Amino acid sequence: EAVKLKHEFGKDAMIVAGGTDVVPKMKRRQFNPKYLIFLRKLKELRGISKAKNHIRIGSAERLSDVARNQLVRKLFPAVCGAIDGIATVVIQNMGTVGGNLLLDTRCNYYDQNFFWRKSIEFCLKKDGCTCWVAPSSDKCLAVASSDLTPVLIALRSKVRLVSLKGERTVFLESVYNNDGANYLNIDKAEILSDIFVPTVETTCLYKKLRRRGAFDFPVLGIACSAMVNSGVRNLRFVLTGCGSKPVVVDFNERFKCFDQKAITAIQDKLYTAGKPMDNTDLNMTWRKHMIKIITKELLIKISNT
């Protein structure tokens, strides 16, 4: 029924489950849906279960329920840690996993109230034709700021998308576009129903940079995963807060240890890949510099596991 309604109303309808992002943006007139399709009580979108080679998490599961789930805590402590850093406990008790994965991109110009945005002329992301971050840019540079997304991408998670045409399962990183206005690479009639996290023995860490120690979006977040067994292999980094979609950097080589030469090479690659813009909190040059600092910290922690 929900899929049928989404297909029928198309762009005029928005999905809402927790409403922690949708409702405030409706108040600021960033979202102007004619219809809201409420998914919170759909039992098909709830639940956490274990299969042969993955954990399935329903997209409408509350963030706090996922963080408290003993199975998730045992297998994926980085997921619980990322959730603990999202906003406040109140938000965690309302927001859903699917909502955080499909979180709207953010920008200091876009996230002002309606009258402020109108006074300087609307931006490219909503009702205007100019990106005020970079006026010569032909695309919106609003920033991806989900905490859960980089961790689940680092763990090589997949998601199931359902529509009247059928369903498809894709890697989570393929869901995102490098365009702040059109940041989702999914059909308007599709609904995110499930997240599948592989149960491969993988070490995963997440470090979040923000001004305050609580309830702030990441101005830089780095997730790191690797298989640690007589060395380190399948090393993957995922950056958030550095572009309109998560930045994925894979290292195919096997590392016996992280000596200074290896650390420097990894730092340089991530430093080049991360491109913070001047449209969120804190100085963008300092945020880019912190990519190297956090990368080294994560590599040292992986070495000690």
Beta strands, then each sheet from edge to edge (+ up, - down):
strand 1: 13-16
strand 2: 35-38
strand 3: 48-50
strand 4: 54-58
strand 5: 158-163
strand 6: 166-171
strand 7: 191-198
strand 8: 203-209
strand 9: 220-228
strand 10: 232-240
strand 11: 247-251
sheet 1: 1+ 2+
sheet 2: 3+ 4- 7+ 5- 6+
sheet 3: 8+ 9- 10+ 11-
end
